[in-house]
Amino acid sequence: MSAEAKVEGLAKELSTYLDTNRINQVRRAYYYAEQAHEGQMRKTGDRYITHPLAVAYILADLRLDHQSLMAAMLHDVIEDTGIPKDALAEQFGDDVAELVDGVSKLTQIEFRTRAEAQAENFQKMTLAMARDIRVILVKLADRLHNMRTLGPMPYEKRQRIATETLDIYAPIANRLGMHSICTELEDLGFTSLYPMRSKYISKAVDKLRGSHREIIEEIRGRLQEKLEERGLPGRILGREKHLNSIYNKMKFKQKSFHEIMDVYAFRIITDTEDDCYRILGAVHSLYKPLPGRFKDYIAMPKANGYQSLHTTLFGMHVNIEIQIRTEEMEHIANNGIAAHWMYKNEPSSVTTANQARVDRWVKGLMEMRERADDSLEFIEHVKVDLFPDEIYVFTPKGKIMELPSGATPVDFAYAIHTDIGNATVACRINRNLGSLSQPLQSGQTVEVITAPGARPNPAWLSFVVTGKARSSIRHVLKNQKRAESLELGKTLLKKSLKGFSARLSEISDAQVQAVVNHNQVNSLDDLISDIGLGNRMAYLVARQLVTGAEGIENAAASRNIQGGDRSPVTISGTEGLLVRFASCCKPIPGDPVVGMMDSGKGMVIHSDTCSRLPEDDEGRARLTHLKWAKDITNEFSVELRVELERQRGVIAEVANAVAMADGNIERINVEDQNAKFGIVSLVVHVSGRRHLARVMRRIRNIRAVTHINRVRH
């Protein structure tokens, strides 16, 4: 069939849902593209214009609006023929020109295997989607036709395009609820990457289908009879298992081919939501339902808008999977977000909710994009959202929240609002206090408890699964780290300047700028932050500030360390992310302590007798002298070594003695023992040296204890 005949065929199909004026605009876009691509051929040997026309056909099947179809006709014009965007805007209007430009930019994106480039390009794709979701719909149709005609391409290019399709485009189609495009992309990608595996599975499916034809027809007949008997409208379709999904189940779920194929799948399409539930009752009266296999996605739609009733029955010695849905749900299941245009003139609550879901997802992507430090971090956050296996939980007011499988109460809190996530301190699951790290189950009611001034815990990053939670936590911690490094850096710099009898406020702007330039940072704040992080030495920066620009070189080269102020810095134990207590000597309030800077991580506080501290004078001079603040209420860990005579119940006695002295046991271990003696190592929480003395006295008073001492590594 000639391209002209095809365009008339397309116009005829479009007349079922578009008016003549709009069809003529699509036709005009076709003739413009035909002229622009004149003389260009595809690898298949066809004229190039056959490709844009085929893409428009795919979108017409989805009943997309006329602007999307015009963009489909013109989507390669900017890139392949050198016609500028302005010329298209003049001819067809700004909206169409923007769409074509968006699709062209996506076409230039090659998701190479290099993670960096892939992530960078994924960001560009997100931006295009955020401006107009139709850009990605045209791109998906373009990719689908390219996959259908991949054959003549060189092997390397085929592999790259197929991998990219399975990694990026099929998951996006799935996330937008476009089931039919998603499964076709997956199957074409799978066939292209693994031609032999695809051929074997395909042959096995055909063979099995032939031998099972009678049983399939018998089940279909019985279902039909049951519906007629109850006067219920419904057409029954057999459901095909797709090659890619069969392969993935065999590979990842360790199932045999026969286990997967021993299920007979049907879909019943009916008129109303009410009919769906009546049909469910009818099929349950025909065959016994399998417990725990019923899912109601009508009351609780999936995150991509999918709605249906799922049930698995046992009859005729086989499992029968049945999906029950209305015509509208069928359209939405197959076409997802594209169904929005199909029902544009008569929007229903379903399509509106579906549109809102996609908007929410794209808005969430944009938020994550703004927060991410780099594109790699962004794609790491997004991957979770592209491959969700949803669970559904309730808020205390009964609102349904959809979350990916494995989500925790912290993910739930961030899904409600970033500020709620940031202020979370505890949660109730089904009205009982629960752990913030436990994975939630579908059907649970989750209540988040917040506290003003609370901040995210860095440990949350080890268990949250949603991109939003992860990016929000990282964002807050980054800001917190910056604020704390500035504060600590300022304290250390002031202390060093004091040794030179100088103050920061007395140093001229020109002198400050010279030091900033010399250290190759953007501002004094960056320099101070670097001191707080342990990346620069306070005394060197102080010396540079005091001696002026001409003395900078000498100061940097000088090994003679002077100007350190010997007065101690006060610490309270609640400084945050950048002040840590050394795990080797476990200092507690009352111990003489010093601070040692750890590059990039801030200050580590050691007991001043710790064996890990530097021995030489230069190293010692770099340590910061510290003193403890008064009224510290925090608890600190201390390790004790207790030698005792072995007798029944002695460990319980030790634990009881610690409790009597208001101490808390973190860990208790029997290190070494023989018939008569044992050595017990215990880690207890105390508030300071006096409290520790009380705990040790209590333990020493136990008759069986022969010796006790504090352990410092």
Buried (B, 14 or more C-beta within 10 A) or exposed (E): EEBEEBBEBBBEBBEEBBEEEBBEBBBBBBEBBBEBBEEEEBEEEEBBBBBBBBBBBBBBBBBBBBBBBBBBBBBBBBBBBEBEBEBBBEBBEEBBBBBBBBBBBBBEBEBEEEEEBBBBBBBBBBBBBBBBBBBBBBBBBBBBBBBEBBEEBEEEEBEBBBBBBBBBBBBBBBBBBBBBBBBBBBBBBBBBBBEEBBEBBBEBBEEBBEEBEEEBEEBBEBBBEBBEEEEBBBEBEEEEBBBBBBBBBBEEEEBEBEEBBBEBBBBBBBEEBEBBBBBBEBBBEBBEBBEEEEBBBBEBBBBBBBBBBBBBBEBEEBBBBBBBBBEBBBBBBBBBBBBBBBBEEEEEEBBEEBBEBBEEBBEBBEBBBEBBEEBBBBBBBBBBBBEBEBBBBBBEEEEEBBBBBBBBBBBBBBBBEBEBBBBBEBBBBEEEEBEBEEBBEBEBBBBBBBEEEEBBBBEBBEBBBBBBBBBBBBBBBEEBBBBBBBBBBBBBBBBBBBBBEBEBEEBEEEBBEBBBEBBEBEEBBBBBBBBBBBBBBBBBBBBBBBBBBEBBEEBEEEEEBEBBBEEBBEBBBEBBBBBBBBEBBBBBBBBEBBBBBBEEBBBBBBBBEBEEBEEEEEEEEBBBBBEBEEEBEEBBBBBBBBBBEBEEEBBEBBBEBBEEBEBEEEEBEEEEEEEEEBBBBBBBBBBBBEBBEBBBEBBEEBEBBEEBEBEBE
